[in-house]
Amino acid sequence: MSSIFDKYSPLKSRVDMMMKIGRDALGVQFDDIINATRGRIGNREILLAGTNNYLGLTFDEDCVAAAKQAIDNHGTGTTGSRVANGSYAEHVDLEKALADHFGMPSCVVFTTGYQTNLSAISALAGDKDVIFMDADAHACIIDGTRLTGASTFRFRHNSPEDLDKRLSRHGDIQDGHALVVIEGMYSMFGDIAPVDEFVDVTHRHGGYLFIDEAHSYGIFGETGCGIAEEQGVLDQVDFISGTFSKSLASVGGFCASKHPEFEITRKVMRPYMFTASATPSNISAARAAVEKVKTGDHLRKNLKERAQQLHAGLSELGYDLCADPSPVIAARRPNEAVAALEWNWLLENGVYVNLAVPPGTPQSSSLLRISLSAAHTEQDVNKIVETFGAMKNAQGEMMNDMASKLAAE
Amino acid sequence: MSTSPSRDEIFDKICELLKPYNPQNREILKESGIMSDLEVDSVAVFDLVMGLEDHYDISIPMEMVSDIKTVGELVNAVKELTSE
């Protein structure tokens, strides 16, 4: 008898293999989150090194107080969309604060980061427009393009030359425009886009440049606006999207634009119009965090130092790292089984990182991915490096253990 | 004007570009499902397509790729685009 779930049997085999080796790496449950860098599973305290909590603000006094105050003032939920039920003062205030931070006239906030790109890309590209996106673009960018009637092409990762070639190959776009979509810092390898060169190529071809700074807002640039600010081209970028669930220590997202006409998209973005708006507490926590970002030089300085420390430490141990030092540091592993085994070993030994496997990774790679936080101390990073070192020494024992687990019925 | 490649030439080129994604060296037929039989993941399919775009100097939209299931269908799509 066939089942509607039969199509998932190859995937189920992969999950079953992972469960034989240890825990489900894509479904970890923490019994407690103690602070920005510590959690607890059972009786074991875990050093959190895979949370994307880049500025470590989730327990910041001012952010927590703002969220609590918002609940006291305006309740726990918004119970509907902004189109149907109206905006709260918090939504409008945060949009204004982010627009001011970018020096742009328009900004729209969303309930999640995923929904942000889904909304903005689907609204910006119409049937006659053409989207060119980086080959390593996040799933929410790919899914956003699928909601459009626009033709979509990929260009080689972080290559403005390849974008130039593909725009030229495509030729004139009849009655439409090119929308080029890139990210600032890429989430899996932690590598950084040459945004300044992308601005040049895109505008030379008459296109619009859209940057997702989800992993770079708050971390890069003099005032924390991201990679575009760091490379001195913030005022030339057409659209910048981001999330509240990383540096801004909340849940939600935003898209800002230098084009005041962007406001009209509020009336057409289906994922914006037909979803409940973000709660007052989420919005208020993010609002407080924006102020921390603007004055966060000390946080960015510590984060940079920790990234250099970790990168040097893991390199010295001989790990094959995917990019130069940045708050995301990924070690390439030989295959999914080894990566899953090591991920379990690290958790058993008190360090939580991310297991990242295809198709969610570039180049079909299996990764142990670490994201650092400004809340990590020098001692924390020492502990991560020591644990990776101990794991290297335990390889023989681990491989025997895996063989016996996989052989077991 | 360059001559448009034959279906056999396109098939051979696809087999060559599929090599890195086919470590178990499964036999590739025109009927083979790229994702279902050869177990090439969705991102790798798009990487393969970029290789074809560069080799034949054509643009293959992602929405067209989403509709392609077999190696033979990919051959047909490239044939059509190189004949234009």
Interface residues (C-beta under 8 A of the other chain):
Chain A: P10 A135 T145 R146 S151 T152 F153 R154 F155 R156 R166 R169 H170 P358 P359 P362 S364
Chain B: Y21 E39 D41 S42 V43 A44 F46 D47 V49 M50 E53 D57 I58 S59 I60 P61 M62 E63
